[in-house]
Amino acid sequence: MGSILLVLRLALRDLRRRRTEAALLLLAILAATTTLTLGLVLRDAASDPYESTRAATKGPDVVANVGRVTDLADLEKLATASGVTEHSGPYSVIAGKLEVSDRTSDVQVEGRDATIAAVDQPEVTQGSWVSDGGVVLEAAFADSLDVGVGDSVTLGGRSFKVVGVAVTAAMPPYPGASCIVSAGCINGAIPDDRDLPAGLLHNPGLVWLTQADVRSLASDRSSLSYVMNLKLANPDKAQAFVDRTGGDHGGAMPMQSWESILADATDLARDSQILLLIGAWLLGLLAVASLSVLVGGRMADQTRRVGLLKAVGGTPGLVAAVLLAEYLLVAVVAAAAGLTIGALTAPLLTESSAGLVGSAGTASLTWSTIGLVTAVALGVAVVATAVPAVRAARSSTVSALADAARPPRRTGWLITLSARLPVPLLLALRVAARRPRRVALGVVSIAITVSGNYVLMVLNAFLGDQPGTGAYTETQVAVLRHVLLVWTVILLSLAAVNAIVITWATVLDNRHASALARALGATPREVTVALATAQVLPALLGAVMGVFPGGFLLFAAINTITGGDSDKATLPVPWQLIGLVLATVLVVAALTSVPAHLGGRRPVTETL
């Protein structure tokens, strides 16, 4: 039999014999690969509705605007610029305030013709297009105001009837609308309306009137701005055209390419993507900790198997390959499953925006995404298993066949410290001291989990302040809460698996020592409490480290990546942090009690 076939058959046979452990391995890697896939493909899935809207509305490749009538001639020259094939406008735009019921909102009012435009003809989703005395509202803006066809609104002191609701690809949906008025705009949260500089618009919506109605609202021509929509021969060079003739979001003649509008329209998906990618790396670290413990426990349980393989002629390289192949096979399966689940569920975490046509479809997986996710899955498996596999393969054949208990390390200060403690705590300290690397993994695992929960508490408080006052609408807040829920459930689930796995590995590793302690007079209850306490003590240390500095550093990293302002964040108060630490310790104690109980009541004679 060839070496490769032999390795595969032995690896598959061992996975079948230990199905529960194989399932835990799969779960640990699957959590990381699924979250990573979600983060990588979410932006692509969210761009589908904008692409549909762009096709339905003859979306422009470049949108240019000027704030003064004296610059109107320069704007009109763009219609004949090199590379421009079609245009619409220039259209007059004025800043104003829209009043409906008891609400007032800043708006940009754009004057349009009743005829169909060659470029940027908004798609009417309800009612009809503009007419004298009638106003059409951008769909996401109308949805936020809960205004529909037939309602009356007030603009500039005049009453207008809502005759339609429409979508456009020339501007991101509300509340991310671009600024095309000379007054200027501020998007996002502000501490207080009194802090808003005079003349600036805050989160303006977009509405359309006839050209005549817009001019009638203007006090004079100097209050008008103008916008023109351009179609290029090569849409992929839109940004180059902007850089050459104007400037994105500024410059002598402010312009926006369709790629820039797409980026603004998928800004929510970007925020969701950042959260998921950070969660994926946290879960990757948890997966490494989980696999390291599982591998260590399985290697201890496979000592005789390693001796048998070597006794019948297996080289250390072959033995290491057999042990490593099991985890690589699981990693490949987890990568494939994570890619599939992530691509199928990504549309569920994107906003079905009223301001766009259609919904996010199933994201297409690129080769770069497939390669990265697979590499991460294999990397997690190799990092966690390579050292234990090589160490086991290089062990003595005779000692492996004997499978004798490993003598504990004799640490003088630990013996002195623990000698006068109660029996459960004495045993717990000595159990922990036998596997310092496992204790470190337990501390790191809990610290990562608590750091993630710390950030979740901060982000949850931030989202609670957003509807009506911040940069997100209620629907967008709901989408981000779903993202946080996914992160929370997977993070806590994997942390719980880690706690159970670490305890069970400790039980297996200390089966001889626990039996000897009982033979010398310790009760099953004392052994059970000792095994559980050996996990609770690292959990307490990890929880404290997870709050500070872990939580603070992770939140600072997120702010650095997103460009957020950490000074405006509502940080958890001390009693919440104390509650988080205590809750973590109690949950770990509860999770570890069952495997500790099972391990503490094994028959002494059978074990010895």
C-alpha positions as CSV (number, residue, x, y, z in Angstrom):
1,M,0.0,0.0,0.0
2,G,1.3,3.5,-0.9
3,S,2.2,5.8,2.0
4,I,-0.4,8.4,1.0
5,L,-3.2,5.9,0.9
6,L,-2.1,4.4,4.2
7,V,-2.1,7.8,5.9
8,L,-5.6,8.6,4.6
9,R,-7.0,5.2,5.6
10,L,-5.6,5.4,9.1
11,A,-6.7,9.0,9.5
12,L,-10.3,8.3,8.3
13,R,-10.5,5.2,10.5
14,D,-9.5,7.2,13.6
15,L,-12.0,9.9,12.8
16,R,-14.8,7.3,12.6
17,R,-13.7,5.8,16.0
18,R,-13.8,9.3,17.7
19,R,-16.8,10.9,16.1
20,T,-17.6,13.3,19.0
21,E,-14.1,14.7,19.0
22,A,-14.1,15.0,15.2
23,A,-17.4,16.9,15.5
24,L,-15.9,19.3,18.0
25,L,-12.9,19.9,15.8
26,L,-15.2,20.6,12.8
27,L,-17.3,23.0,14.9
28,A,-14.3,24.9,16.1
29,I,-12.9,25.5,12.6
30,L,-16.3,25.9,11.0
31,A,-17.2,28.8,13.3
32,A,-14.1,30.7,12.1
33,T,-14.4,29.9,8.4
34,T,-18.1,30.8,8.3
35,T,-17.6,34.1,9.9
36,L,-14.6,34.9,7.8
37,T,-16.5,34.0,4.6
38,L,-19.4,36.3,5.7
39,G,-17.0,39.1,6.2
40,L,-15.3,38.6,2.9
41,V,-18.4,38.3,0.7
42,L,-20.8,40.6,2.5
43,R,-19.8,43.7,0.6
44,D,-20.2,42.0,-2.7
45,A,-23.7,40.7,-1.8
46,A,-24.7,44.2,-0.7
47,S,-23.7,45.8,-4.0
48,D,-26.2,43.7,-6.0
49,P,-29.2,46.0,-5.2
50,Y,-27.2,49.1,-6.2
51,E,-26.2,47.5,-9.5
52,S,-29.9,46.6,-10.1
53,T,-30.9,50.2,-9.3
54,R,-28.2,51.5,-11.6
55,A,-29.5,49.5,-14.5
56,A,-33.2,50.4,-13.9
57,T,-32.5,54.1,-13.6
58,K,-29.9,54.7,-16.3
59,G,-27.5,55.4,-13.5
60,P,-24.8,58.0,-14.2
61,D,-21.1,57.2,-14.3
62,V,-20.2,60.6,-12.8
63,V,-22.3,63.2,-11.0
64,A,-20.9,66.8,-11.0
65,N,-22.3,69.9,-9.3
66,V,-21.5,73.5,-8.7
67,G,-22.7,75.9,-6.0
68,R,-22.8,79.2,-7.9
69,V,-24.6,80.3,-11.1
70,T,-21.3,81.9,-12.3
71,D,-19.8,78.3,-12.5
72,L,-22.7,77.0,-14.5
73,A,-20.9,77.5,-17.8
74,D,-18.0,75.3,-16.6
75,L,-20.5,72.6,-15.6
76,E,-22.1,72.7,-19.1
77,K,-18.7,72.2,-20.7
78,L,-18.5,68.8,-19.2
79,A,-21.2,67.6,-21.6
80,T,-18.7,67.8,-24.4
81,A,-15.7,66.7,-22.5
82,S,-13.6,63.8,-23.8
83,G,-15.1,60.4,-22.9
84,V,-18.6,61.7,-22.2
85,T,-21.3,60.1,-24.4
86,E,-24.5,61.3,-22.8
87,H,-25.6,63.7,-20.1
88,S,-28.7,65.1,-18.3
89,G,-29.0,68.5,-16.7
90,P,-27.8,70.8,-15.4
91,Y,-30.7,70.7,-12.9
92,S,-31.2,73.3,-10.3
93,V,-31.0,72.3,-6.6
94,I,-31.9,74.2,-3.5
95,A,-31.6,73.5,0.2
96,G,-34.7,73.5,2.3
97,K,-36.7,72.0,5.2
98,L,-39.5,69.5,4.7
99,E,-42.3,69.5,7.3
100,V,-44.7,66.6,7.7
101,S,-46.9,66.0,10.8
102,D,-44.8,67.0,13.7
103,R,-41.4,66.3,12.1
104,T,-39.0,68.6,10.3
105,S,-36.1,67.3,8.1
106,D,-33.4,69.0,6.0
107,V,-33.7,68.3,2.3
108,Q,-32.1,68.9,-1.0
109,V,-34.8,69.8,-3.6
110,E,-33.8,69.0,-7.2
111,G,-35.7,70.4,-10.1
112,R,-36.5,67.9,-12.9
113,D,-38.3,67.8,-16.1
114,A,-41.5,65.8,-16.6
115,T,-39.9,64.1,-19.6
116,I,-37.7,61.0,-19.4
117,A,-34.0,61.8,-19.0
118,A,-31.3,60.1,-21.0
119,V,-29.1,59.7,-17.8
120,D,-30.4,59.2,-14.2
121,Q,-34.1,58.8,-14.6
122,P,-35.3,57.9,-11.1
123,E,-37.4,54.7,-11.0
124,V,-40.9,55.5,-9.6
125,T,-41.8,52.7,-7.2
126,Q,-45.1,54.3,-6.1
127,G,-47.3,56.9,-7.8
128,S,-46.0,59.0,-10.7
129,W,-43.2,61.3,-11.6
130,V,-43.0,65.1,-10.9
131,S,-45.8,67.5,-11.9
132,D,-46.7,71.0,-11.0
133,G,-47.5,71.2,-7.3
134,G,-46.4,67.6,-6.8
135,V,-43.3,66.3,-5.0
136,V,-41.5,63.0,-5.4
137,L,-39.6,61.7,-2.4
138,E,-36.5,59.4,-2.5
139,A,-37.8,56.0,-1.3
140,A,-35.5,55.5,1.8
141,F,-36.3,59.1,2.9
142,A,-40.0,58.6,2.5
143,D,-39.8,55.3,4.4
144,S,-38.0,57.0,7.3
145,L,-40.7,59.7,7.5
146,D,-43.5,57.1,7.0
147,V,-44.9,59.3,4.1
148,G,-46.6,57.9,1.1
149,V,-48.4,58.9,-2.1
150,G,-51.3,61.3,-1.4
151,D,-49.9,62.8,1.8
152,S,-49.1,66.5,2.0
153,V,-45.8,68.0,3.0
154,T,-44.6,71.6,3.5
155,L,-41.5,72.9,1.6
156,G,-40.4,76.5,2.1
157,G,-43.7,77.4,3.6
158,R,-45.7,76.0,0.6
159,S,-47.8,72.8,0.7
160,F,-47.1,70.1,-1.8
161,K,-48.8,66.8,-2.5
162,V,-46.7,63.7,-2.6
163,V,-47.3,62.3,-6.0
164,G,-44.6,59.6,-6.1
165,V,-41.8,57.7,-4.4
166,A,-38.7,56.9,-6.4
167,V,-35.2,55.4,-6.3
168,T,-32.0,56.7,-7.9
169,A,-28.4,55.5,-8.4
170,A,-27.1,59.1,-8.6
171,M,-27.0,59.3,-4.8
172,P,-26.7,56.9,-1.9
173,P,-30.0,56.1,-0.1
174,Y,-31.0,58.2,2.9
175,P,-29.4,58.9,5.4
176,G,-26.2,58.7,3.4
177,A,-27.2,61.2,0.7
178,S,-24.4,63.2,-1.0
179,C,-24.3,66.9,-0.7
180,I,-25.0,68.9,-3.9
181,V,-26.1,72.2,-2.4
182,S,-23.9,75.2,-1.8
183,A,-25.1,75.3,1.9
184,G,-23.1,72.1,2.7
185,C,-24.1,69.0,4.6
186,I,-23.2,67.1,7.7
187,N,-24.0,63.3,7.7
188,G,-23.9,61.3,10.9
189,A,-24.6,62.0,14.5
190,I,-24.1,65.4,16.2
191,P,-24.2,66.0,19.9
192,D,-26.8,68.7,19.8
193,D,-28.6,70.7,17.1
194,R,-27.1,73.9,18.6
195,D,-23.6,72.6,17.6
196,L,-24.6,72.5,13.9
197,P,-23.0,75.4,12.0
198,A,-25.5,77.9,10.5
199,G,-26.6,77.1,6.9
200,L,-25.4,73.4,6.9
201,L,-27.9,70.6,6.4
202,H,-28.0,67.6,8.8
203,N,-28.6,64.2,7.1
204,P,-30.6,65.8,4.3
205,G,-33.1,63.8,2.3
206,L,-33.6,64.1,-1.4
207,V,-36.9,65.2,-3.1
208,W,-37.7,66.1,-6.7
209,L,-40.0,69.0,-7.9
210,T,-40.5,70.5,-11.3
211,Q,-37.9,73.0,-12.4
212,A,-40.5,75.8,-12.1
213,D,-41.4,74.8,-8.6
214,V,-37.8,74.8,-7.5
215,R,-37.2,78.3,-9.0
216,S,-40.3,79.6,-7.2
217,L,-38.9,78.4,-3.9
218,A,-35.6,80.2,-4.4
219,S,-35.3,83.7,-2.9
220,D,-32.7,84.5,-5.6
221,R,-30.5,82.7,-8.1
222,S,-27.5,82.8,-5.8
223,S,-29.3,80.3,-3.5
224,L,-29.4,77.7,-6.3
225,S,-26.9,75.0,-6.9
226,Y,-26.7,72.9,-10.1
227,V,-26.1,69.2,-10.8
228,M,-25.3,67.3,-14.0
229,N,-25.3,63.6,-14.7
230,L,-22.7,62.1,-17.1
231,K,-22.5,58.9,-19.0
232,L,-19.0,57.8,-20.1
233,A,-17.8,55.6,-22.9
234,N,-15.8,53.6,-20.4
235,P,-17.6,53.5,-17.0
236,D,-14.6,51.7,-15.4
237,K,-12.5,54.9,-15.9
238,A,-15.1,57.0,-14.0
239,Q,-12.7,57.7,-11.1
240,A,-9.9,58.6,-13.5
241,F,-12.3,61.1,-15.2
242,V,-13.1,62.6,-11.8
243,D,-9.5,62.9,-10.9
244,R,-8.7,64.5,-14.2
245,T,-11.5,67.1,-14.5
246,G,-12.7,67.7,-11.0
247,G,-12.5,66.1,-7.6
248,D,-14.3,63.5,-5.5
249,H,-16.2,65.2,-2.7
250,G,-14.5,68.5,-3.3
251,G,-12.1,70.4,-5.6
252,A,-12.8,73.2,-8.1
253,M,-15.8,71.3,-9.4
254,P,-17.1,68.6,-6.9
255,M,-17.7,65.2,-8.6
256,Q,-18.6,61.7,-7.6
257,S,-17.9,58.6,-9.6
258,W,-20.4,55.7,-9.5
259,E,-17.8,53.6,-7.6
260,S,-17.8,56.3,-4.9
261,I,-21.6,56.3,-4.7
262,L,-21.5,52.5,-4.5
263,A,-19.1,52.7,-1.6
264,D,-21.4,55.1,0.2
265,A,-24.5,53.0,-0.6
266,T,-22.8,49.9,0.9
267,D,-21.4,51.8,3.9
268,L,-23.6,49.7,6.2
269,A,-22.2,46.5,4.7
270,R,-18.7,47.8,5.2
271,D,-19.4,48.3,8.9
272,S,-20.9,44.8,9.1
273,Q,-17.9,43.4,7.2
274,I,-15.4,45.0,9.6
275,L,-17.3,43.5,12.6
276,L,-17.4,40.1,11.1
277,L,-13.8,40.1,10.0
278,I,-12.7,41.1,13.5
279,G,-15.0,38.4,14.9
280,A,-13.5,35.9,12.5
281,W,-10.0,36.5,13.7
282,L,-11.1,36.3,17.3
283,L,-12.8,33.0,16.5
284,G,-9.7,31.8,14.7
285,L,-7.7,32.4,17.9
286,L,-10.3,30.5,19.9
287,A,-10.2,27.7,17.4
288,V,-6.4,27.4,17.7
289,A,-6.8,27.2,21.5
290,S,-9.6,24.7,21.2
291,L,-7.7,22.5,18.7
292,S,-4.5,22.7,20.8
293,V,-6.3,21.3,23.8
294,L,-8.2,18.7,21.8
295,V,-5.0,17.6,20.0
296,G,-3.1,17.4,23.3
297,G,-5.9,15.3,24.9
298,R,-6.1,13.1,21.9
299,M,-2.3,12.6,21.7
300,A,-2.4,11.5,25.4
301,D,-5.2,9.1,24.6
302,Q,-3.4,7.8,21.5
303,T,0.0,7.1,23.1
304,R,-0.4,3.3,22.7
305,R,-1.5,3.7,19.1
306,V,1.6,5.7,18.4
307,G,3.7,3.0,19.9
308,L,1.9,0.3,17.9
309,L,2.4,2.2,14.6
310,K,6.1,2.6,15.3
311,A,6.4,-1.1,16.5
312,V,5.1,-2.4,13.2
313,G,7.5,-0.3,11.1
314,G,6.1,3.2,10.9
315,T,8.7,5.9,10.8
316,P,8.4,9.1,13.0
317,G,7.5,11.0,9.8
318,L,4.8,8.5,8.9
319,V,3.3,8.6,12.4
320,A,3.4,12.5,12.4
321,A,1.7,12.5,9.0
322,V,-1.1,10.2,10.2
323,L,-1.7,12.3,13.3
324,L,-1.7,15.6,11.3
325,A,-3.8,14.2,8.4
326,E,-6.8,13.8,10.6
327,Y,-7.0,17.5,11.4
328,L,-6.2,18.6,7.9
329,L,-9.1,16.5,6.6
330,V,-11.4,18.1,9.1
331,A,-10.0,21.6,8.2
332,V,-10.7,21.0,4.5
333,V,-14.3,19.9,5.2
334,A,-14.8,22.9,7.6
335,A,-13.5,25.3,5.0
336,A,-15.9,23.9,2.3
337,A,-18.8,24.1,4.7
338,G,-17.9,27.6,5.9
339,L,-17.6,28.9,2.4
340,T,-21.0,27.5,1.5
341,I,-22.8,28.6,4.6
342,G,-21.2,32.1,4.5
343,A,-22.1,32.7,0.9
344,L,-25.7,31.6,1.4
345,T,-26.3,33.6,4.6
346,A,-24.5,36.8,3.7
347,P,-27.7,38.3,2.1
348,L,-29.5,37.8,5.4
349,L,-27.1,40.3,7.0
350,T,-27.6,43.1,4.4
351,E,-30.2,45.7,4.6
352,S,-33.1,45.4,2.2
353,S,-33.0,49.1,1.6
354,A,-36.2,50.9,0.5
355,G,-33.9,53.2,-1.5
356,L,-32.7,50.5,-3.9
357,V,-34.2,48.1,-6.3
358,G,-34.1,44.4,-5.6
359,S,-32.4,42.6,-2.8
360,A,-28.9,41.1,-2.1
361,G,-28.5,37.8,-3.9
362,T,-26.2,34.9,-3.1
363,A,-22.7,36.2,-3.1
364,S,-20.3,34.7,-5.7
365,L,-17.2,33.2,-4.3
366,T,-14.0,34.4,-5.9
367,W,-10.8,32.3,-6.0
368,S,-9.1,34.7,-3.6
369,T,-11.9,34.2,-1.0
370,I,-11.8,30.4,-1.4
371,G,-8.0,30.4,-1.1
372,L,-7.9,32.7,1.9
373,V,-10.6,30.8,3.8
374,T,-9.0,27.4,3.0
375,A,-5.6,28.7,4.0
376,V,-6.9,30.0,7.3
377,A,-8.6,26.7,8.1
378,L,-5.5,24.7,7.2
379,G,-3.3,27.2,9.1
380,V,-5.4,26.8,12.3
381,A,-5.1,23.0,12.0
382,V,-1.3,23.1,11.4
383,V,-0.6,25.6,14.1
384,A,-2.6,23.7,16.7
385,T,-1.4,20.2,15.8
386,A,2.1,20.3,14.3
387,V,4.1,20.5,17.5
388,P,2.1,17.8,19.5
389,A,2.1,15.5,16.4
390,V,5.9,15.7,16.0
391,R,6.5,15.4,19.7
392,A,4.3,12.2,19.8
393,A,6.0,10.8,16.7
394,R,9.5,11.3,18.2
395,S,8.6,9.6,21.5
396,S,10.1,6.3,22.5
397,T,8.3,3.2,21.2
398,V,8.7,1.3,24.5
399,S,7.4,4.2,26.6
400,A,4.5,4.7,24.2
401,L,3.5,1.1,24.4
402,A,3.7,1.1,28.2
403,D,1.5,4.3,28.4
404,A,2.6,4.9,32.0
405,A,1.5,7.9,34.0
406,R,3.8,10.8,33.5
407,P,5.5,11.9,36.8
408,P,4.5,15.4,37.8
409,R,6.9,18.2,38.0
410,R,8.1,18.9,41.5
411,T,7.8,22.6,42.2
412,G,9.0,23.5,45.7
413,W,7.2,26.8,46.1
414,L,3.9,25.3,44.8
415,I,4.1,22.4,47.2
416,T,4.8,24.7,50.1
417,L,2.0,27.0,49.1
418,S,-0.6,24.3,48.5
419,A,0.3,22.0,51.5
420,R,-1.9,24.0,54.0
421,L,-4.8,24.6,51.7
422,P,-8.1,22.7,51.7
423,V,-7.8,19.4,49.7
424,P,-9.9,20.6,46.7
425,L,-7.8,23.8,46.3
426,L,-4.5,21.9,46.9
427,L,-5.4,19.4,44.2
428,A,-6.6,22.2,41.8
429,L,-3.3,24.1,42.0
430,R,-1.3,20.9,41.4
431,V,-3.5,19.9,38.5
432,A,-3.1,23.3,36.9
433,A,0.7,23.2,37.5
434,R,1.0,19.9,35.6
435,R,-0.1,21.6,32.4
436,P,1.0,25.3,32.4
437,R,0.5,25.6,28.6
438,R,-3.0,24.4,28.9
439,V,-3.7,26.9,31.7
440,A,-2.3,29.6,29.5
441,L,-4.6,28.5,26.6
442,G,-7.6,28.6,29.0
443,V,-6.7,32.1,30.2
444,V,-6.3,33.3,26.6
445,S,-9.6,31.7,25.5
446,I,-11.6,33.4,28.2
447,A,-9.8,36.7,27.7
448,I,-10.7,36.7,24.0
449,T,-14.3,35.8,24.8
450,V,-14.6,38.6,27.4
451,S,-12.9,41.1,25.2
452,G,-15.4,40.3,22.5
453,N,-18.3,40.7,24.9
454,Y,-16.9,44.0,26.2
455,V,-16.9,45.4,22.6
456,L,-20.4,44.0,22.1
457,M,-21.7,45.9,25.1
458,V,-20.1,49.1,23.8
459,L,-21.5,48.7,20.3
460,N,-25.0,47.7,21.6
461,A,-25.1,50.9,23.7
462,F,-24.0,52.9,20.6
463,L,-26.7,51.4,18.4
464,G,-29.3,52.1,21.0
465,D,-28.6,55.9,20.6
466,Q,-28.7,55.8,16.8
467,P,-32.3,55.8,15.5
468,G,-33.4,59.4,14.9
469,T,-30.2,61.0,16.1
470,G,-27.3,59.2,14.4
471,A,-26.0,58.0,11.1
472,Y,-28.2,54.8,11.0
473,T,-31.9,54.4,10.5
474,E,-34.0,51.9,12.6
475,T,-33.7,49.3,9.8
476,Q,-30.0,49.7,9.6
477,V,-29.6,49.4,13.3
478,A,-31.6,46.2,13.2
479,V,-29.2,44.8,10.5
480,L,-26.1,45.7,12.6
481,R,-27.8,44.1,15.7
482,H,-28.2,40.9,13.6
483,V,-24.5,41.0,12.8
484,L,-23.7,41.4,16.5
485,L,-26.0,38.6,17.4
486,V,-24.2,36.2,14.9
487,W,-20.9,37.3,16.5
488,T,-22.2,36.8,20.0
489,V,-23.8,33.4,19.5
490,I,-20.8,31.9,17.7
491,L,-18.3,33.5,20.1
492,L,-20.1,32.2,23.2
493,S,-20.7,28.8,21.7
494,L,-17.1,28.2,20.8
495,A,-16.0,29.6,24.2
496,A,-18.3,27.1,25.9
497,V,-17.0,24.2,23.8
498,N,-13.5,25.3,24.7
499,A,-14.3,25.3,28.5
500,I,-15.7,21.8,28.2
501,V,-12.9,20.5,26.0
502,I,-10.2,21.9,28.3
503,T,-11.9,20.3,31.4
504,W,-12.3,16.9,29.7
505,A,-8.7,17.0,28.5
506,T,-7.6,17.8,32.1
507,V,-9.7,14.9,33.3
508,L,-8.1,12.5,30.9
509,D,-4.6,13.8,31.5
510,N,-5.0,13.5,35.3
511,R,-6.9,10.2,35.5
512,H,-3.9,8.5,37.2
513,A,-3.2,11.4,39.5
514,S,-6.9,11.7,40.5
515,A,-7.2,8.0,41.1
516,L,-4.0,8.1,43.3
517,A,-5.4,11.0,45.3
518,R,-8.6,9.1,46.0
519,A,-6.6,6.0,46.9
520,L,-4.8,8.2,49.5
521,G,-8.1,9.5,51.0
522,A,-9.5,12.2,48.8
523,T,-13.3,11.9,48.2
524,P,-14.9,11.8,44.8
525,R,-16.5,15.2,45.6
526,E,-13.1,16.8,46.5
527,V,-11.6,15.5,43.2
528,T,-14.5,16.8,41.2
529,V,-14.3,20.2,42.8
530,A,-10.5,20.2,42.3
531,L,-10.9,19.5,38.5
532,A,-13.5,22.2,38.1
533,T,-11.5,24.7,40.2
534,A,-8.5,24.1,38.1
535,Q,-10.5,25.7,35.2
536,V,-12.3,28.4,37.2
537,L,-9.1,30.0,38.5
538,P,-7.7,30.6,35.0
539,A,-11.2,31.7,33.9
540,L,-11.1,34.4,36.6
541,L,-7.7,35.7,35.5
542,G,-8.8,35.5,31.8
543,A,-12.0,37.4,32.5
544,V,-10.1,40.2,34.3
545,M,-7.6,40.4,31.5
546,G,-10.4,40.4,28.9
547,V,-11.9,43.5,30.5
548,F,-8.6,45.3,30.9
549,P,-6.5,45.6,28.8
550,G,-8.2,43.2,26.3
551,G,-11.5,44.9,25.9
552,F,-10.1,48.4,25.8
553,L,-7.4,47.4,23.2
554,L,-9.9,45.6,21.0
555,F,-12.3,48.5,21.0
556,A,-9.5,50.9,20.2
557,A,-8.4,48.7,17.3
558,I,-12.0,48.7,15.9
559,N,-12.1,52.5,16.2
560,T,-8.8,52.8,14.4
561,I,-10.0,50.6,11.5
562,T,-13.4,52.3,11.1
563,G,-12.2,55.8,11.9
564,G,-14.7,56.1,14.8
565,D,-14.5,58.5,17.7
566,S,-14.0,56.5,20.9
567,D,-14.5,59.7,23.0
568,K,-18.2,59.6,22.1
569,A,-18.7,56.0,22.9
570,T,-20.6,54.9,26.0
571,L,-18.3,52.6,27.9
572,P,-19.6,50.0,30.4
573,V,-19.8,51.3,33.9
574,P,-17.8,49.4,36.7
575,W,-20.8,47.4,38.0
576,Q,-21.4,46.1,34.4
577,L,-17.8,45.0,34.1
578,I,-17.8,43.3,37.5
579,G,-21.0,41.5,36.5
580,L,-19.4,40.4,33.3
581,V,-16.4,38.9,35.1
582,L,-18.6,37.2,37.7
583,A,-21.0,35.9,35.1
584,T,-18.0,34.5,33.1
585,V,-16.7,32.6,36.2
586,L,-20.1,31.2,37.1
587,V,-20.7,30.0,33.5
588,V,-17.3,28.4,33.3
589,A,-17.9,26.7,36.7
590,A,-21.3,25.4,35.4
591,L,-19.8,24.1,32.1
592,T,-16.9,22.4,33.7
593,S,-18.9,20.7,36.5
594,V,-20.3,17.9,34.4
595,P,-17.0,16.6,32.9
596,A,-15.3,17.1,36.2
597,H,-18.0,15.1,38.0
598,L,-17.7,12.3,35.5
599,G,-13.9,12.2,35.8
600,G,-13.9,12.4,39.6
601,R,-16.1,9.3,40.0
602,R,-14.2,6.8,37.8
603,P,-13.4,3.6,39.6
604,V,-10.0,3.8,41.3
605,T,-8.9,0.3,40.7
606,E,-9.8,0.3,37.0
607,T,-7.8,3.5,36.4
608,L,-4.7,2.4,38.4
